[in-house]
Amino acid sequence: MAADTPRVRDRLAEVAAGAAQDVPGVAFLRPGVVDLLRTRVADRAPRLAAGPGARAQGVRVSRDEATGAWHIDIRLVLNRGHRALDVTRAVHTATLAAVRAEPSVSVRVTVTVTGVV
């Protein structure tokens, strides 16, 4: 599975981003600094953006090599009028349900609200 790790990481990020964006109350996923820098570089070199390895912004996926466990970190912005606790729980549940079909030993999901619009 080591050879497939980047492909599994990208697939988990894509699935998690889709699940999170479908939850009512989520305005958008918030890209981190690395995502913003990657976007700026990709804007200057479009051929890189279209290639493999394009990442879902606002979602980071990592793997603990010792245990094989995957960790999905989702950062999002809420729509005003929605409770952060309710939305984060719904995103957590939706993400876990969406990634169950993916090949993983175990998955841990962290949801962080970074703002409200």
Buried (B, 14 or more C-beta within 10 A) or exposed (E): EEEEEEEBBBBBBBBBBBBBBEBEBBBBBBBBEEBEEBEEEBEEEEEEBEEEEBBBBBBBBEBEEEEEBBBBBBBBBBEEEBEBEEBBEBBBEBBBEBBEEBEBEEBEBEBEBEEEE
